[in-house]
Amino acid sequence: MTPHGLQRNGPQRTVLVSGASIAGPALAYWLHRAGCAVTVVEKAGALRGGGYPVDIRGTALEVVRRMGILPRLRDAHVDSRRLTFLDADGGEVASLPPGAVAGGVEGQDLEVRRGDLAEILYATVRDDVEFLFGDSIDTLDRSGHGIDVAFRSGRRRTFDLVIGADGMHSATRKALFGPEEQFHRYLGYCFAVFTLPNTFGLSREVVLWNAPGKAGALYAVGDNDELHAFLTFHRPQPPARAALRDPGVQRDLVAAVFAGAGWEIPRMVGAMRDADDLFFDTVGQIRMPHWSSGRVALVGDAAHAPSFLTGQGSSLALVGAYMLAGALAANRDHTAAFAAYERDLRAFVTMNQALVDHGAATLFPTTARALEQRDAMLRGLVTLPSATARPAHSALTLPAFPTTP
């Protein structure tokens, strides 16, 4: 394959990608393969390392295989051994292989730290595209034949296309499509994520405590001294916007919800009070009627965040990056390319976003009755054979990547 195939039928297309987490570097890789000159801008000063584990399943496995990074991802595979459910008093309900609940395929699906995935993607493409760390888009002017971009650093550049790969709370989406509220579907939960010392003796496993409408989880990625902690709770209406911005308000809200809870929840709440890496947010999805406007398009969570309840955020980002770059490689006209991207990906996204209902019912029942039913189902799963993949994970068969436009 000729890496600069697009130059045969016109000048090299210049593309600015905003965001260097998962979707951004993956898109940059495929755009480079399509012959584009790619710049990735990332507001953080460097790649964000570590982080909680993410899953790569189904169609996304074929994307990383075609990228040549499957062996490295297998080396980084976390391989959680079990998921243990506890009742409100801390008693064991069931202990299962994680795939039995997530609908994964043992021996095929991958689970890697988010930072490890980002690092592997970056290493694959860093010599071929331009990265601008510690900067971000300030304004976009679409009045000319291209897009004039003013960066917060003061630099100014013009690009043929701009792609927002900047996450669920995308600034690119807000600037071009309007406030997040019109696209955000609140799913009825809030969550707090942080790390704490592994004084619980956990190793490559997840322990999940449940009471009606409340859950606390401890996630041991390996055999090290650090745990990822999650505190999640049901709330019919989202908190006031101030709570989403003020860490002190966030901590007080979580502490009030979990006051009097059993098991190790008091220790977790105490650790949350002292955590310097607390991340608090609502659980939601992004649902948009269109993922592009003029010369600007969105990819990954910026376009269609499915929420962590589906376990498919990273997989959708990888598949979306492939499909968007492929559409641009096959169509010199960006309007036709963006239309093809949406047409060919929309059904896959919709199927995977629909997994949210199963995830919420399994992980976070909101009533005592629903929790009893969930626990009875889990006890029945103990004797079942290994789970098979959910159809949504592999619902899209990847087309061949175009070799010429």
NULUM-476905 format. One record per atom (N, C-alpha, C, O, CB): residue in one letter; x, y, z. Coordinates in steps of 0.1 Angstrom, whole numbers, plus 5000, padded with zeros to 4 digits. Glycine has a CB too. Layout:
NULUM-476905
aXYZ;...
end
This chain:
NULUM-476905
m500849885000;m500050005000;m500950125000;m501850135008;m499150005012;t500650224991;t501350354991;t500850445002;t499750475002;t501250414977;p501750485011;p501250565022;p500750705018;p500150765026;p502350575033;h501150755007;h500750885003;h499750874991;h499850954981;h501950974999;g498850774991;g498050754979;g497150874976;g496850894964;g497150644982;l496750954985;l495851064982;l496551174974;l495851254967;l495351134995;q497851184974;q498551284966;q498451254951;q498751344943;q500051284970;r498051134947;r497951104933;r496851184926;r497051224915;r497750954931;n495851214934;n494651284928;n494451424933;n493351474932;n493451194930;g495451484938;g495351614943;g496351644954;g497051554958;g493951644948;p496351764960;p497251804970;p497051724983;p495851674985;p497251954973;q498051704991;q497951635003;q496951705013;q497051815015;q499251615010;r496051625018;r494951675027;r495551695040;r496251615046;r493751585027;t495351815046;t495851845060;t494651835070;t493651885068;t496451985061;v494951755081;v493951735090;v494451765104;v495551715108;v493451585089;l493651835112;l493951855126;l492951765134;l491751775133;l493752005130;v493551695143;v492851605152;v492951655167;v494151675171;v493351455152;s491851685173;s491951735187;s491751625197;s490651565197;s490851845189;g492751595204;g492651485214;g493651375212;g493751315200;g491251425214;a494451335222;a495451235220;a495251115230;a496251065236;a496851295222;s494051075232;s493750965241;s493750835233;s494750775231;s492450985249;i492550795229;i492350665222;i491950695207;i492750655198;i491350575228;a490850755205;a490350785191;a491350865183;a491550845171;a488950845192;g491950965190;g492751065182;g494050995176;g494151005164;g493251165191;p494850925184;p496050865178;p495650745168;p496350725158;p496950805188;a494550675171;a494150565162;a493750635148;a494050575138;a492950485168;l492950745149;l492550805137;l493750865129;l493850855117;l491550925140;a494750915137;a495950975130;a496750865123;a497250885112;a496851035141;y496750745129;y497450635122;y496850605108;y497450595098;y497450505131;w495450595108;w494850555096;w494750675086;w494850645074;w493350505099;l494750795091;l494750905082;l496150915075;l496250945063;l494451035089;h497150885082;h498550885077;h498550775066;h499150795055;h499550865087;r498050665069;r497950555059;r497250595046;r497550555035;r497350425064;a496250685048;a495450745037;a496150855029;a495650915020;a494150785041;g497350895034;g498150995027;g497951135032;g498351235026;g497850995013;c497251155044;c497051285049;c498251335057;c498951255063;c495751285058;a498351465058;a499351525067;a498551555080;a497651645080;a499951655061;v498951495091;v498051495103;v498851565114;v500051545117;v497751355107;t498051655121;t498551715133;t497551675145;t496351695143;t498651875132;v498051635156;v497251605168;v497551705179;v498751715182;v497451455173;v496551775183;v496751865194;v496051815207;v494951755207;v496152005191;e496851825218;e496351765231;e496651865242;e497751915244;e497051635234;k495551905249;k495652005259;k496551965271;k497252055277;k494352045265;a496651835274;a497551795285;a499051805280;a499351805268;a497251645288;g499951825289;g501351845286;g502051715281;g503151725275;g502051895297;a501451605283;a502051475279;a500951375279;a499851395284;a503251435289;l501251255274;l500251145275;l499951115289;l500751125298;l500851015268;r498651075291;r498151045305;r498450895307;r497850815300;r496651075307;g499350865316;g499650725318;g498750655328;g497850725334;g501050705324;g498950525331;g498150455341;g496650445337;g496350425326;g498350515354;g495850475347;g494450475345;g493750335347;g494450235347;g494150535332;y492450345348;y491650225349;y491750135337;y492050185326;y490250255353;p491450005337;p491449925326;p490249945316;p489149985321;p491549775330;v490549925303;v489449935293;v489449805285;v490449735285;v489650065284;d488349775279;d488249655271;d488349685256;d487949785251;d486949585274;i488949585249;i488949585234;i488349455230;i488849345233;i490449605229;r487149455223;r486449335220;r485949345206;r485949445199;r485249325229;g485549225201;g484849215188;g485549285176;g486649255174;g483449275190;t484749365170;t485349435158;t486549515160;t487449515152;t484249525152;a486649565172;a487849645176;a489149565176;a490249615173;a487649715189;l489049435179;l490149345178;l490749335164;l491949325163;l489849205184;e489949335154;e490349335141;e491049465137;e492049465129;e489249305131;v490549575143;v491249705140;v492649705145;v493549745138;v490449825147;v492849665157;v494249665163;v495149565156;v496349575155;v494149645178;r494449455152;r495249355144;r495849415131;r496949395128;r494449225141;r494949485124;r495349555112;r496349665114;r497149705105;r494149605104;m496349725126;m497349825130;m498749765133;m499749835134;m496849905141;g498749635135;g499949565139;g500349575154;g501449545158;g501149625131;i499349615162;i499649635176;i499049525185;i499149535198;i499249765181;l498449425179;l497749325187;l498749255196;l498449225208;l497149225178;p499949215192;p500949145201;p501249235213;p501349185224;p502149115193;r501549365211;r501849455222;r500649465232;r500849465244;r502249595217;l499449465227;l498349475235;l498149345243;l497649345255;l497049505227;r498449235237;r498349105244;r499349105256;r499049045266;r498548985235;d500549155253;d501549165264;d501049255275;d501449235287;d502849215258;a500249355272;a499749445283;a498449405289;a497949475298;a499549585277;h497949295284;h496649245289;h496649225304;h497549155310;h496249105282;v495549275311;v495449265325;v495149125330;v495649075340;v494449365330;d494149065323;d493748925326;d493148915341;d493748845349;d494948825325;s492148985343;s491448975356;s490848835358;s490348775349;s490249085357;r491048785370;r490748645372;r489348625377;r488648525374;r491648585382;r488748715384;r487448705389;r486748835392;r487448935395;r487448605401;l485448825393;l484648945397;l483748885408;l482848805405;l483748995385;t483948945420;t483148895431;t482148995435;t482449115437;t484148865443;f480848955436;f479749035441;f479549015456;f479448905460;f478449005432;l479349125463;l479049125477;l477649185480;l477249275472;l480149195485;d477049145491;d475749205495;d476049325504;d477249355506;d474849095502;a475049385509;a475149505517;a475949485529;a476649585534;a473749565520;d476049365535;d476749335547;d478149285544;d478949265553;d476049235555;g478549275531;g479849235527;g479949085525;g481049035523;g480849275537;g478849015526;g478848865523;g478948835508;g478348915500;g477648805529;e479548725504;e479748695490;e478448645484;e477748555490;e480848595488;v478048705473;v476948655465;v477348555454;v476748455453;v476148775459;a478348595447;a478848505436;a480248555432;a480548675434;a477948505424;s481048465428;s482448495422;s482548435409;s482448315407;s483548445432;l482748515398;l482548465384;l483748515376;l484448615380;l481248515378;p484048455365;p484948505355;p484348635350;p483148645347;p485248405343;p485048745348;p484548875344;p483748855331;p482748925329;p485648975341;g484148775322;g483448755309;g482048705310;g481248725301;g484248675300;a481748635321;a480448585323;a479348695325;a478248675322;a480448485335;v479848805330;v478948925331;v479049015320;v478049065315;v479248995344;a480249045315;a480449145304;a480049085290;a479949165281;a481849185304;g479948955289;g479648905276;g480948895267;g480848905255;g478648985269;g482048875273;g483348865266;g483648725263;g483048625267;g484448925274;v484748705255;v485148575251;v486548555257;v487548625253;v485248565235;e486648465266;e487948435273;e488948395263;e488748305254;e487748325284;g490148445264;g491248415255;g491348495242;g492248495235;g491148275251;q490248575240;q490248665228;q490148815232;q490948895227;q489048635219;d489248845240;d489048985244;d490249035252;d490948955258;d487849005252;l490549165251;l491649225258;l491249325268;l490249395266;l492649295248;e491949335279;e491649435289;e493049495293;e493949425297;e491049365302;v493149625290;v494449685293;v494249825300;v493149875299;v495249715279;r495249865307;r495149995313;r494950105302;r495550095291;r496450035321;r494050195304;r493850305294;r495150375290;r495350395278;r492850405300;g496050395300;g497250465297;g498150375288;g498950425280;g498050495309;d498150245290;d498950155282;d498450155268;d499250155258;d498950015288;l497150155266;l496650155252;l496950285245;l497350285234;l495050145252;a496850405253;a497250525247;a498750535243;a499050585233;a496950645257;e499550475251;e501050475249;e501350395237;e502150435228;e501750425261;i500750275235;i500950195224;i500450255211;i501150255201;i500250055225;l499350325211;l498850395199;l499750505196;l500150525184;l497450445202;y500250585206;y501150695203;y502450645197;y502950705188;y501350775216;a503050545203;a504250495198;a504250445184;a505150455176;a504750375207;t503050395180;t502850345166;t502850465156;t503150445144;t501550275165;v502450585160;v502250685150;v503050815153;v503050905144;v500750725151;r503850825164;r504450945167;r505550985157;r505751105156;r505150935180;d506150895149;d507150935139;d506550975126;d507251025117;d508050815137;d505250965125;d504550985112;d503651105112;d503251165102;d503850875108;v503251155124;v502351265125;v502951365135;v503751335143;v500951225129;e502351495134;e502851595143;e501951595156;e500751595155;e502751735136;f502551605168;f501851615180;f502151745187;f503351785187;f502251495190;l501151815191;l501251945198;l500651925212;l499451935214;l500552065191;f501551895222;f501051875236;f501052015243;f501752105239;f501951775243;g500252025253;g500052145261;g499452255253;g499752375256;g501452185265;d498552225244;d497852325236;d496452275232;d496152155234;d498752355223;s495652365228;s494252325224;s493752435214;s494352535212;s493352315236;i492652395208;i491952485199;i491252595206;i490552575216;i490952415190;d491552725202;d490852835208;d489652875200;d488452875205;d491752955209;t489852905187;t488752935178;t488952865164;t490052835160;t488653085176;l487752845158;l487752785144;l487052885135;l485952925138;l487052645144;d487652915124;d487053005114;d486852925101;d487752895095;d487853135112;r485552905098;r485252815086;r484852905074;r484152845065;r484152715090;s485153025074;s484653115063;s485453095050;s484953135040;s484753255068;g486653045051;g487453025039;g487252885032;g486352815035;g488853045041;h488252845024;h488152715017;h488652605027;h488252495025;h489052715005;g489452645037;g489852555047;g489252595061;g488252665061;g491352535048;i489952555071;i489552605085;i490752665091;i491852605093;i489052485094;d490552795094;d491652875101;d491452845116;d490452875122;d491553025098;v492552795122;v492552755136;v493452845144;v494652865141;v492952605138;a492952905154;a493752985164;a493852895177;a492852855182;a493053125167;f495152865180;f495352785192;f495552875204;f495852995203;f496652695190;r495352815216;r495452885228;r496952935231;r497153035238;r495052805240;s497852865225;s499252905226;s499553035218;s500653095220;s500152795221;g498653075209;g498853185200;g499253145186;g499153235177;g499953275206;r499653025183;r499952985170;r498652985161;r497552965167;r500652845169;r498853005148;r497652995139;r498052915127;r499152915122;r497253145134;r497052825123;r497352735112;r496052715104;r494952745109;r497852595117;t496152675092;t494952645084;t495052495080;t496052445076;t494952735071;f493852435081;f493752285078;f492552265068;f491652345068;f493552205091;d492652155061;d491552125053;d490352065061;d489152095058;d491952015042;l490651995071;l489651935080;l490051935094;l491251935098;l489351785076;v489051935103;v489351935118;v488451815123;v487251815120;v489052065125;i489051735131;i488251625137;i488351635153;i489451635158;i488851485132;g487251635159;g487151635174;g487251495179;g486251415177;g485951705178;a488351455186;a488451335193;a488751355207;a489551295214;a489651245186;d488051455212;d488351515226;d487351475236;d487051555246;d488451665225;g486751355235;g486051295246;g484651335248;g484051415240;g486751325259;m484051275258;m482551305260;m482251445262;m481151495258;m482151225272;h483151525269;h482851665271;h483651745261;h484251845265;h483251705286;s483551705249;s484251765238;s484051915236;s482951965235;s483851695225;a485151995236;a485152135233;a484852155219;a484252255215;a486452205238;t485352065210;t485152085196;t483652075193;t483052155185;t485851975188;r482951975199;r481551955197;r480752085202;r479852135195;r481051835204;k481152135213;k480452245219;k480652375210;k479652445208;k481052285233;a481852385204;a482052505196;a481352505183;a480852605178;a483552515193;l481152385177;l480552375164;l479052325164;l478352365155;l481352275156;f478652255174;f477352195174;f476452245185;f475252235185;f477452045175;g477052315195;g476252375206;g476452305219;g477352215220;g474852365203;p475852345230;p476052295244;p475852145245;p475052085238;p475152365253;e476552085254;e476551945256;e475151895260;e474751785256;e477551895266;e474451975267;e473151935273;e472151885262;e471351795264;e472452045280;q472251935250;q471251895239;q471651755234;q470851695227;q471251995228;f472851705237;f473251575231;f473451475242;f473651355240;f474451585223;h473451515255;h473751425266;h472551355271;h471551425274;h474451505278;r472551225272;r471451145278;r471951095291;r472751005292;r471051025268;y471351155302;y471751115315;y471050985318;y469950955315;y471251225325;l471850895324;l471450755326;l471050725341;l470850605345;l472550665322;g471050825349;g470550805363;g471550775373;g471150735385;g469550705362;y472850785370;y473850755380;y474950865380;y475150935371;y474450615377;c475650875392;c476850945393;c477950855398;c477650745404;c476651075403;f479150895396;f480250805400;f481450885404;f481750995399;f480650705389;a482250825413;a483550885417;a484650775415;a484450665419;a483550935432;v485750815409;v486850725406;v488050775412;v488350895411;v486950695391;f488850695419;f490150745425;f490950615428;f490550505426;f489850825438;t492150645432;t493050525436;t493350535451;t493250635458;t494450535428;l493650415457;l494050405471;l494950285473;l495050205464;l492750395479;p495650285484;p496650175486;p495850035487;p494750025492;p497450195499;n496549935482;n495949795482;n496249735495;n497249655496;n496449715470;t495449765505;t495649705518;t494549595520;t494349555531;t495549815529;f493949555509;f492849455510;f493249315505;f492549225506;f491649505501;g494549305501;g495049175497;g494449125483;g494449005481;g494749075507;l494049215475;l493449185462;l494449175451;l495549245451;l492349285458;s494249085442;s495149065431;s494449025418;s493748925417;s496148945434;r494549105408;r493949085394;r492449045396;r492048935390;r494748975387;e491749125402;e490349095404;e489549225407;e490149325410;e490148995416;v488249205407;v487349315410;v486349265421;v485849155420;v486549365398;v486149345431;v485149315441;v484149425441;v484449545442;v485849305456;l482849385440;l481749485438;l480749465449;l480149365451;l481149475425;w480549575457;w479649575468;w478349645463;w478449745457;w480149645481;n477149595467;n475949655463;n474949665474;n474849575482;n475349575451;a474249785474;a473049805482;a472149865472;a472549915461;a473249895495;p470849865474;p469949925464;p470350065460;p470350155469;p468449925469;g470650095448;g470950225443;g472350275446;g472650385443;g469950325448;k473150185452;k474550225456;k475450105453;k475149985454;k474650265471;a476750145449;a477750035447;a479150095449;a479350215447;a477649985432;g479950005454;g481350035456;g482249925451;g481949805453;g481650065471;a483249955443;a484049855437;a485549885439;a485949995439;a483749845422;l486249775441;l487749785442;l488349695431;l487949585429;l488249735456;y489249755423;y489749695411;y491249685413;y491949785413;y489349775398;a491749555414;a493149535415;a493649495401;a493349385396;a493549425425;v494349585394;v494849555380;v495849445380;v495849365371;v495349685374;g496749455389;g497849355390;g498149315404;g497249305412;g499149405383;d499449285407;d499849255421;d500449365428;d501249345438;d500749125420;n500249485423;n500949605429;n500249655441;n499349595446;n501149715418;d500649775445;d500149825458;d499049925456;d498750005465;d501249895466;e498449935444;e497450035441;e496149975436;e496149875429;e497950135431;l495050025441;l493749985437;l492950105430;l493150215434;l492949935449;h492150065420;h491250165415;h489950145423;h489450035424;h491050145400;a489350255428;a488150255435;a487050325428;a487250435422;a488350315449;f485850275428;f484650325422;f483550335433;f483250245440;f484150245410;l482950455434;l481750465442;l480650525433;l480750635427;l481950565454;t479550445431;t478550485421;t477150485428;t476950395437;t478550385409;f476350575425;f475050585431;f473950635421;f474250715412;f475050665443;h472750585424;h471550625415;h471050755420;h470950785432;h470450515416;r470750845410;r470150975413;r469251005401;r469751025390;r471251085415;p467951015404;p467051035393;p467351155384;p467151155372;p465651045398;q467751265390;q468051385383;q469551415385;q470051385396;q467251505388;p470251465375;p471651495377;p471951605387;p471051685390;p472351535364;p473051605394;p473351715403;p473451845396;p473551855384;p474751685411;a473351955404;a473552085399;a474952095392;a475852025396;a473352195410;r475052185382;r476252195375;r477452235384;r478552195381;r476152295364;a477152305395;a478252345404;a478952225410;a480152225412;a477652435415;a478152115412;a478751995418;a479651925409;a480551855413;a477651895422;l479451945396;l480351885386;l481651955384;l482551915377;l479651875372;r481752075390;r482952155389;r483752165402;r484952195402;r482652295384;d483152145414;d483752175427;d484052045434;d483151975438;d482752265435;p485352005435;p485751885441;p485251875456;p484951765460;p487251875441;g485151985463;g484751975476;g483251935477;g482851855485;g484852105483;v482451995468;v481051965467;v480851815463;v479951745469;v480252055458;q481651765454;q481651625450;q481851535461;q481151435463;q482651605438;r482951565469;r483351475480;r482151475490;r481851365496;r484651525486;d481651585493;d480551595503;d479351515498;d478651445506;d480151735506;l478951525486;l477851455480;l478051305481;l477151235485;l477651495466;v479151255477;v479451115478;v479451065492;v478850955495;v480751075471;a480051135501;a480051095515;a478651095521;a478350995529;a480951195523;a477851185518;a476451185523;a475651065518;a474951005525;a475751315519;v475851035505;v475150925499;v475450795506;v474650705508;v475350915484;f476750775509;f477250645514;f477350645529;f477950545535;f478650615508;a476850745536;a476950745551;a476150625556;a475050595552;a476350875556;g476850555566;g476150435572;g476250305564;g475750205568;g474750465574;a476950315552;a477050195544;a478050095551;a478850125558;a477550225530;g477849965547;g478649855553;g479849825546;g480349905537;g477849735555;w480349705548;w481649655542;w482749745544;w482949805555;w481449615527;e483549775534;e484749865535;e484450005529;e485350085527;e485849805527;i483150035528;i482750165522;i483250275530;i483750375524;i481250165520;p483150275543;p483750395551;p485150415548;p485550535547;p483550365566;r485950305547;r487450325543;r487550385530;r488450475527;r488150195544;m486750345520;m486850395507;m486450545506;m487050625500;m485950315498;v485450585514;v485050725514;v486150805521;v486350915516;v483650735522;g486750755531;g487850825537;g489050845527;g489650955527;g488350755549;a489350735520;a490350755509;a490050845499;a490850925493;a490650615503;m488750855495;m488250955485;m488551095490;m488851185482;m486850925482;r488251115503;r488451255508;r489951295506;r490151415504;r488151255524;d490851205507;d492351245506;d492851225492;d494051265490;d493051155516;a492151165483;a492651135470;a492951265462;a492251355462;a491651045462;d494151255455;d494551375447;d494251345432;d494551425424;d496051405449;d493551235429;d493251195415;d491751175414;d491351095405;d494051075411;l490951225422;l489451205422;l488851255409;l489151365404;l488751275434;f488051175402;f487351215390;f485851185393;f485551065396;f487851135377;f485051285392;f483651265395;f482851315382;f483151415376;f483151355407;d481751235379;d480951275367;d479651205368;d479451115377;d481751235354;t478751235359;t477551165358;t477751055347;t478651065339;t476351255354;v476850955348;v476950845338;v475950885327;v474750905329;v476550705344;g476450895315;g475650935304;g476150895290;g477250835289;g475451085304;q475350915280;q475750885267;q475651015258;q474951115262;q474850775260;i476351025247;i476251125238;i475451075226;i475850975219;i477651185233;r474351135222;r473551095211;r473351215202;r472651315206;r472251035215;m473851205190;m473751315181;m473051275168;m473251165163;m475151375178;p472251365161;p471651325149;p472751325137;p472551255128;p470651425145;h473751405139;h474851405129;h476151425136;h476251485146;h474651515118;w477251365130;w478551365136;w479451465128;w480651465131;w479151235137;s478951535119;s479851625111;s479051755108;s477851755107;s480351555098;s479851855105;s479251985101;s480352055092;s481352095097;s478852075113;g480052065079;g481052125070;g482352045070;g482351925067;g481352265075;r483452105073;r484752045073;r485151985087;r486351955089;r485752145068;v484251985096;v484551935110;v483651805113;v482551805110;v484252045120;a484351705118;a483651585122;a484051545136;a485151595141;a483851475112;l483351455142;l483651405155;l483851255155;l483251185146;l482451435165;v484651195164;v484851055164;v485051015179;v485351095188;v486151025156;g484750885182;g484850835195;g483750895205;g482650925200;g486250865201;d484150915217;d483250965227;d482651095224;d481551125228;d483850965241;a483351175217;a482951315213;a481651295205;a480751385205;a483951385206;a481551195196;a480451175188;a479351085194;a478151115192;a480851115175;h479750985201;h478750885205;h479250805218;h479150685218;h478550785194;a479650875228;a480050805241;a478950715245;a477750755246;a480250915252;p479250585247;p478250485251;p478050475266;p477050415271;p478650355245;s478950525274;s479050515289;s479750385293;s479750285285;s477650525295;f480450395305;f481150275309;f480250155312;f480750045313;f481950305321;l478950175313;l478050065316;l478049965304;l477649845306;l476650115318;t478450005292;t478449915281;t479749845279;t479849745273;t478149995268;g480849905285;g482149845284;g482749855270;g483649785266;g482149705288;q482149945261;q482449955247;q483050085243;q483150105231;q481249915239;g483350175252;g483850305248;g485150305240;g485150365229;g484150385260;s486150225244;s487350225237;s487250145224;s487850185213;s488450155245;s486450045224;s486249965211;s485550045201;s485850045189;s485349835214;l484550125205;l483850215195;l484750325190;l484650355178;l482550275202;a485650365199;a486650475194;a487550415184;a487850485174;a487450525206;l488050295186;l488950235176;l488250205163;l488850225152;l489550105182;v487050155164;v486350115151;v485950245144;v486050255132;v485150035155;g485450345152;g485050475145;g486250545138;g486050595128;g484550565156;a487450535144;a488650595138;a488950525125;a489250595115;a489850585148;y488850395125;y489150325112;y488050355102;y488450385090;y489050175115;m486850365105;m485750385095;m485850525090;m485550555078;m484450355102;l486150625099;l486250765094;l487450785085;l487250845074;l486350855106;a488550735088;a489750745080;a489550675067;a489950715056;a490950685087;g488850555067;g488650475055;g487650555046;g487850555033;g488050345058;a486650625051;a485750705043;a486450815037;a486250855025;a484550745051;l487350885044;l488150995038;l489150945028;l489451015018;l488851065049;a489650825030;a490550765019;a489850735007;a490450744996;a491250645025;a488550695008;a487850654996;a487150764989;a486750754977;a486750555000;n486950884996;n486250994990;n487051124992;n487351165003;n484951014997;r487451174980;r488251304981;r487351414986;r487851504993;r488751334967;d486051414983;d485151514988;d484751485003;d484251375006;d483851514979;h485051575012;h484851545026;h483351535029;h483051455039;h485451655034;t482451595022;t481051585025;t480551445022;t479851385030;t480251685017;a481051385011;a480651245008;a481351155018;a480751055022;a481151214994;a482551185022;a483251095032;a482551095045;a482350985051;a484751145034;f482151215050;f481551215063;f480151145063;f479751085072;f481351355068;a479451155051;a478151095050;a478350935050;a477550865056;a477451135037;a479350895043;a479650745043;a480050695057;a479650585061;a480750715033;y480850775064;y481250735078;y480050725087;y479950625094;y482150855083;e479150815086;e477950805095;e477050685090;e476450615098;e477150935094;r476850675077;r475950565072;r476450425076;r475650345079;r475850575057;d477750405075;d478350275077;d478550245092;d478750125096;d479550265070;l478550345101;l478950315115;l477750335124;l477750275135;l479950415119;r476650405120;r475550445129;r474950315135;r474750315147;r474550525121;a474650215128;a473950105133;a474750025144;a474249985154;a473550005122;f476050025141;f476949955151;f476950035164;f476949975175;f478449945145;v477050165163;v477050245175;v475750235183;v475750215195;v477250395172;t474650235176;t473350225182;t473150085190;t472650085201;t472250235172;m473649975183;m473549845190;m474449845203;m473949795213;m474049735181;n475549905202;n476449905214;n475950005225;n476149975237;n477849935210;q475450115221;q474850205231;q473650135239;q473450165250;q474350335225;a472950045232;a471849975238;a472249885249;a471449835257;a471049905227;l473549845249;l474049755260;l473949815273;l474149745284;l475449715257;v473649945274;v473650015287;v472649965296;v472849955308;v473450165285;d471449915291;d470449875300;d470849745307;d470549725319;d469149845292;h471549655300;h472049535306;h473049565317;h473049505327;h472649435296;g473949655313;g475049685323;g474549755336;g474949715347;g476049785316;a473549835334;a472949905346;a472249805355;a472349805367;a471950015342;a471449715349;a470749615356;a471649515363;a471349465374;a469749535347;t472749475357;t473649385363;t474549445374;t474649385385;t474549325353;l475049555372;l476049615381;l475449705391;l475949705403;l477049695373;f474349775388;f473849875397;f472349875399;f471649975395;f474250015393;p471749765404;p470249765406;p469849875415;p470549905425;p469849625411;t468749935413;t468350055420;t467350025431;t467050115440;t467750155411;t466749915431;t465749875442;t466049745448;t466849665443;t464249875436;a465549725460;a465749595467;a465349475459;a465949375458;a465149595481;r464149485452;r463649385444;r464549355432;r464849235430;r462249415439;a464949455426;a465849435414;a467249375418;a467749295411;a466149565407;l467649415430;l468949355435;l468749215439;l469649135436;l469449435448;e467649175444;e467449025447;e467348945434;e467948835434;e466049015455;q466749005424;q466648935411;q468048915405;q468348815399;q465649005402;r468849025406;r470149025400;r471048915407;r471748835401;r470849165401;d470948915420;d471748815428;d471348675425;d472148585424;d471648845443;a470048655423;a469648515420;a470148475406;a470548365404;a468048505420;m470148575397;m470748545383;m472248515384;m472648425378;m470448665374;l472948585392;l474348565394;l474648435400;l475648365395;l474948675402;r473948385410;r474148255416;r473948145405;r474648045406;r473248235428;g473048165396;g472748075385;g473948065375;g474147965369;g471548105378;l474648185374;l475748185364;l476948105368;l477748075360;l476048335362;v477048085381;v478248015387;v478547885379;v479647845377;v478147995402;t477447815376;t477647685370;t477547685355;t477647575349;t476647585375;l477447805349;l477347805334;l478747805328;l479747835334;l476647935330;p478847755315;p480147755308;p480547895305;p479747995307;p480047665295;s481747915300;s482248045296;s481248115287;s480648055278;s483648035290;a481148245289;a480248325281;a480748345267;a481948325264;a480048465288;t479848375258;t480148405245;t479948555242;t479148615250;t479348325235;a480548605232;a480448755230;a479048795227;a478248725221;a481348785218;r478748915231;r477448975228;r477449015213;r478449055208;r477149105236;p476348985206;p476349015191;p476749155188;p477349175177;p474948985186;a476449255196;a476749395193;a478249415192;a478649505184;a476249485204;h479049345199;h480549365199;h481149345185;h482049405182;h481149265209;s480549245178;s481049215165;s480049235153;s480149175143;s481549065165;a479149325156;a478049345146;a478549405133;a477849405123;a476949435152;l479749475133;l480249535121;l481349455116;l482349425123;l480649685124;t481349415103;t482449355096;t483249465089;t482749535081;t481949245086;l484549475093;l485349585088;l485549575073;l485949465068;l486749595095;p485349675065;p485749675051;p487249685050;p487949725059;p485049795043;a487749645038;a489149665036;a489449815035;a488649895031;a489649595022;f490649845040;f491049985041;f491450025026;f492249955020;f492150015051;p490850135021;p491250175007;p492650195005;p493350265013;p490450295003;t493250144994;t494650174990;t494750294982;t495850354982;t495150054983;t493750334975;t493750464968;t492450534969;t491450474972;t494050434952;p492450664968;p491150734969;p490150704958;p489050754958;p491450884969;
end
